[in-house]
Amino acid sequence: MYKIISDSACDLSKEYVEKNDITVVPFSVSFDQEHYLKDGIDITRDEFYTRLVNENVFPKSSLPSVEEYMDTFLEYVKQDIPVICLTISLVLSGSYNSARTAADLIKEDYPDAKIAVFDSKQNTATQALLVNEIVRMKNDGLNFEEAVEKIEKLIPTAIIFFTVGSLDYLRIGGRIGKLASIATGKLGIKPIILLKNGELGLGGIGRSRAKLKKAVLDTVNKHFTDNNLSKDDYNFNVGWGYDKEEGAEFLKDAESTLGVKCLDELNVDIGMTTAVHTGPYPIGVGIIQKYETLK
């Protein structure tokens, strides 16, 4: 029916990607700004985090090139298979621009090609949730045009609520913006950060890790209460960084506090594309509305 493609910022597991026939276009990462390693190909997530923690470095990421997207798209365009491509938020990376340019160039030679490129306006856990909704649509028999229409409505419903272990990575990467003014290292304050519609916002503040994680969950509950939303209409997942044991414990707390069951296949080990900007200890909850409940 159509091919689903995402950049590697979605952090979906190898098992999930293979099971659902998803093609992932990798980001690259560099520790010296000279040698770049492809995500999941030249370096694994665990190898990346080990270096990040032990070497106390601030690596850089590099987005997929136009050529990489063209090569990926053409494989399916030549078979007359429509393509739906999802990228990390344009606020965080230019991956969408690379994919969009690749699609435009291909259509010069293949004017009838069906290639829909979406800026997910999300990252990691919520990008994974959005990919999963497209998979569900495909499995439920929605055609290309129907899926494209639903995706446009789904994107604004996705939010990730998270916190980090250190603000240094966000600050150095230029991703923190106005948040820096309320979260200074001198005071030891860190924010609860929301990513919605491509915008980073403030959901609260705190000092201790335990209180910050609790505040993340409280902020999720508040979002549903304040907006009169039903959790039954949403899918949830959890994402964590280097500390997998902390992630497993946070998952239990999230399901208990929120009164939901997170999607097992969609709980993500936050990958290197995100960790370059968040450091080794991001942790949070992602939500997205189920496509069938959209009005």
C-alpha positions as CSV (number, residue, x, y, z in Angstrom):
1,M,0.0,0.0,0.0
2,Y,2.7,2.5,1.0
3,K,6.2,2.5,2.5
4,I,6.8,4.0,5.9
5,I,10.2,5.8,6.4
6,S,11.6,7.7,9.4
7,D,14.9,9.2,10.3
8,S,16.6,7.5,13.2
9,A,15.5,10.1,15.7
10,C,12.4,7.9,16.2
11,D,14.5,5.5,18.4
12,L,12.4,2.5,17.4
13,S,13.9,-0.9,18.2
14,K,15.4,-3.0,15.5
15,E,12.8,-5.7,16.3
16,Y,9.9,-3.2,15.8
17,V,11.4,-1.8,12.6
18,E,11.8,-5.2,11.1
19,K,8.4,-6.5,12.2
20,N,6.6,-3.5,10.6
21,D,8.8,-3.1,7.5
22,I,10.0,0.4,8.3
23,T,13.0,1.9,6.7
24,V,15.2,4.1,8.9
25,V,17.5,6.8,7.5
26,P,20.3,7.3,10.0
27,F,21.7,10.4,11.6
28,S,25.4,10.5,12.3
29,V,27.3,11.5,15.4
30,S,30.9,12.8,15.9
31,F,33.0,13.1,19.0
32,D,35.7,15.1,17.3
33,Q,33.7,17.0,14.7
34,E,35.8,15.2,12.0
35,H,34.8,11.6,12.0
36,Y,31.1,10.9,11.8
37,L,29.5,7.6,12.7
38,K,26.1,6.5,11.4
39,D,23.5,5.8,14.1
40,G,23.0,2.1,14.5
41,I,25.5,1.2,11.8
42,D,28.9,2.4,12.8
43,I,28.1,2.9,16.4
44,T,25.5,1.4,18.7
45,R,23.4,3.2,21.3
46,D,25.3,1.6,24.2
47,E,28.7,2.4,22.7
48,F,27.6,6.0,22.3
49,Y,26.4,6.4,25.9
50,T,29.5,4.7,27.3
51,R,31.6,7.3,25.6
52,L,29.3,10.1,26.5
53,V,29.4,9.2,30.2
54,N,33.1,8.1,30.5
55,E,34.7,10.7,28.3
56,N,32.7,13.8,29.5
57,V,32.4,15.0,25.9
58,F,29.8,17.1,24.0
59,P,29.3,15.3,20.6
60,K,27.7,16.7,17.6
61,S,25.1,15.1,15.3
62,S,24.8,15.4,11.5
63,L,21.5,15.0,9.7
64,P,20.8,12.7,6.8
65,S,21.8,14.1,3.4
66,V,19.5,14.9,0.5
67,E,21.2,12.1,-1.4
68,E,20.5,9.6,1.3
69,Y,16.9,10.4,1.2
70,M,16.8,10.3,-2.6
71,D,18.3,6.9,-2.7
72,T,15.9,5.6,-0.1
73,F,12.8,7.1,-1.7
74,L,13.8,6.0,-5.3
75,E,13.9,2.4,-4.3
76,Y,10.1,2.5,-3.8
77,V,9.2,5.2,-6.3
78,K,10.6,3.0,-9.1
79,Q,8.2,0.2,-7.9
80,D,5.3,2.6,-7.9
81,I,5.0,2.3,-4.1
82,P,3.8,5.5,-2.3
83,V,6.1,6.8,0.5
84,I,5.2,8.3,3.8
85,C,8.3,9.8,5.5
86,L,8.4,11.2,9.0
87,T,11.3,13.3,10.4
88,I,12.4,14.8,13.6
89,S,11.0,18.3,14.5
90,L,12.4,21.0,12.2
91,V,13.1,23.1,15.3
92,L,15.7,20.5,16.3
93,S,17.2,19.5,13.0
94,G,17.1,20.1,9.2
95,S,16.3,16.5,8.4
96,Y,12.8,17.5,7.1
97,N,14.5,19.9,4.7
98,S,16.7,17.2,3.3
99,A,13.8,14.8,2.9
100,R,11.6,17.5,1.4
101,T,14.3,18.5,-1.1
102,A,14.8,14.9,-2.1
103,A,11.1,14.4,-2.7
104,D,11.0,17.5,-4.9
105,L,14.0,16.5,-7.0
106,I,12.6,13.0,-7.5
107,K,9.3,14.4,-8.7
108,E,11.1,16.2,-11.5
109,D,11.8,12.8,-13.0
110,Y,8.8,11.0,-11.6
111,P,6.0,13.5,-11.6
112,D,3.4,10.9,-10.6
113,A,5.4,9.7,-7.5
114,K,3.5,9.8,-4.3
115,I,5.9,11.0,-1.5
116,A,4.4,12.6,1.6
117,V,7.1,14.1,3.9
118,F,6.0,15.2,7.4
119,D,7.8,17.3,10.0
120,S,6.7,15.3,13.0
121,K,7.3,18.4,15.2
122,Q,8.4,15.7,17.7
123,N,11.4,13.6,18.6
124,T,12.3,10.2,20.1
125,A,9.4,8.7,22.1
126,T,6.7,10.8,20.5
127,Q,8.1,10.4,17.0
128,A,8.0,6.7,17.7
129,L,4.3,7.0,18.7
130,L,3.5,8.8,15.5
131,V,5.2,6.2,13.4
132,N,3.2,3.6,15.3
133,E,-0.1,5.3,14.4
134,I,0.9,5.2,10.7
135,V,1.6,1.5,11.1
136,R,-1.8,1.0,12.7
137,M,-3.5,2.9,9.9
138,K,-1.7,0.8,7.3
139,N,-2.6,-2.5,9.1
140,D,-6.2,-1.3,9.4
141,G,-6.4,-0.8,5.6
142,L,-6.4,3.0,5.3
143,N,-5.0,4.0,1.9
144,F,-2.3,6.5,1.3
145,E,-4.5,9.5,1.0
146,E,-6.5,8.6,4.1
147,A,-3.4,8.1,6.1
148,V,-1.9,11.5,5.0
149,E,-5.0,13.3,6.1
150,K,-5.0,11.6,9.5
151,I,-1.3,12.3,10.0
152,E,-1.8,16.0,9.6
153,K,-4.4,15.9,12.4
154,L,-2.4,13.6,14.6
155,I,0.8,15.7,14.8
156,P,-0.7,18.4,17.1
157,T,-1.9,15.8,19.6
158,A,1.6,14.5,20.4
159,I,3.5,15.8,23.4
160,I,6.6,14.6,25.2
161,F,7.0,15.6,28.8
162,F,10.6,15.1,30.0
163,T,13.5,16.3,32.2
164,V,17.2,15.9,32.0
165,G,20.2,15.3,34.3
166,S,22.1,18.3,33.2
167,L,21.2,21.5,31.3
168,D,24.8,21.8,29.9
169,Y,24.0,19.8,26.7
170,L,20.9,21.8,25.9
171,R,22.7,25.1,26.6
172,I,25.7,24.3,24.5
173,G,23.6,23.0,21.7
174,G,21.5,26.2,21.7
175,R,18.3,24.2,22.3
176,I,17.3,25.7,25.6
177,G,16.3,29.3,24.7
178,K,14.2,31.0,27.3
179,L,14.3,28.0,29.6
180,A,17.9,29.0,30.5
181,S,16.7,32.1,32.4
182,I,14.7,30.1,34.9
183,A,17.0,27.1,35.2
184,T,20.4,28.2,36.3
185,G,23.2,25.9,37.5
186,K,23.9,28.1,40.4
187,L,20.4,27.5,41.9
188,G,20.5,23.8,40.9
189,I,17.0,24.1,39.3
190,K,16.0,22.0,36.3
191,P,12.9,22.3,34.2
192,I,10.1,19.9,33.2
193,I,10.2,20.4,29.4
194,L,7.3,19.9,26.9
195,L,7.8,19.4,23.2
196,K,4.5,20.1,21.4
197,N,4.0,21.3,17.8
198,G,7.8,21.7,17.5
199,E,8.0,24.2,20.4
200,L,9.9,23.6,23.6
201,G,7.9,24.8,26.6
202,L,8.2,24.9,30.4
203,G,6.0,22.5,32.4
204,G,7.5,23.1,35.8
205,I,10.8,23.2,37.8
206,G,12.5,21.2,40.5
207,R,15.8,20.3,42.0
208,S,16.0,16.6,43.0
209,R,15.8,13.9,40.4
210,A,13.0,12.1,42.3
211,K,10.9,15.2,42.5
212,L,11.5,16.0,38.9
213,K,10.3,12.6,37.7
214,K,7.2,12.9,39.9
215,A,6.6,16.4,38.5
216,V,6.8,15.0,34.9
217,L,4.0,12.6,35.7
218,D,2.0,15.2,37.6
219,T,2.3,17.5,34.5
220,V,0.9,14.7,32.3
221,N,-2.1,14.2,34.5
222,K,-2.6,18.0,34.7
223,H,-2.6,18.2,30.9
224,F,-5.5,15.7,30.6
225,T,-7.5,17.3,33.5
226,D,-7.0,20.9,32.3
227,N,-8.0,20.0,28.7
228,N,-10.8,17.6,29.6
229,L,-9.2,14.8,27.6
230,S,-9.8,11.1,28.0
231,K,-6.7,8.9,28.5
232,D,-8.6,6.1,26.7
233,D,-8.3,8.1,23.5
234,Y,-4.5,8.2,23.7
235,N,-1.5,5.9,23.5
236,F,1.4,6.4,25.9
237,N,5.1,5.4,26.1
238,V,8.2,6.2,28.2
239,G,11.7,7.0,27.1
240,W,14.9,7.0,29.1
241,G,18.6,7.5,28.6
242,Y,21.8,5.8,29.9
243,D,20.3,4.3,33.1
244,K,18.0,1.5,31.9
245,E,17.2,0.4,35.5
246,E,16.0,3.9,36.2
247,G,13.9,3.7,33.0
248,A,12.3,0.4,34.1
249,E,11.4,1.8,37.5
250,F,10.0,5.0,35.9
251,L,7.9,3.0,33.6
252,K,6.2,1.3,36.6
253,D,5.7,4.6,38.3
254,A,4.3,6.1,35.1
255,E,1.7,3.4,34.6
256,S,0.7,3.5,38.2
257,T,0.5,7.3,38.5
258,L,-1.2,7.8,35.2
259,G,-3.5,4.8,35.4
260,V,-2.5,3.6,31.9
261,K,-0.6,0.8,30.1
262,C,2.3,2.1,28.1
263,L,2.9,0.4,24.7
264,D,5.6,-2.2,25.4
265,E,7.0,-2.1,21.9
266,L,7.1,1.7,21.9
267,N,8.9,2.3,25.2
268,V,12.2,3.6,23.9
269,D,15.8,3.7,24.8
270,I,16.4,7.4,23.9
271,G,19.1,7.4,21.2
272,M,22.1,9.3,20.3
273,T,20.4,11.9,18.0
274,T,18.5,13.2,21.1
275,A,21.2,12.5,23.7
276,V,23.6,14.8,21.9
277,H,21.3,17.6,23.1
278,T,20.0,16.2,26.3
279,G,23.0,14.4,27.8
280,P,22.9,10.9,29.2
281,Y,20.0,11.2,31.5
282,P,16.8,12.3,29.7
283,I,13.6,10.7,31.0
284,G,10.0,11.3,30.2
285,V,6.5,10.3,28.9
286,G,5.1,10.6,25.4
287,I,1.5,10.8,24.4
288,I,-0.4,10.8,21.2
289,Q,-4.1,10.6,20.3
290,K,-5.3,7.3,18.7
291,Y,-6.0,8.0,15.1
292,E,-9.5,6.4,15.2
293,T,-10.6,8.9,17.9
294,L,-9.8,12.0,15.8
295,K,-12.8,14.1,14.9
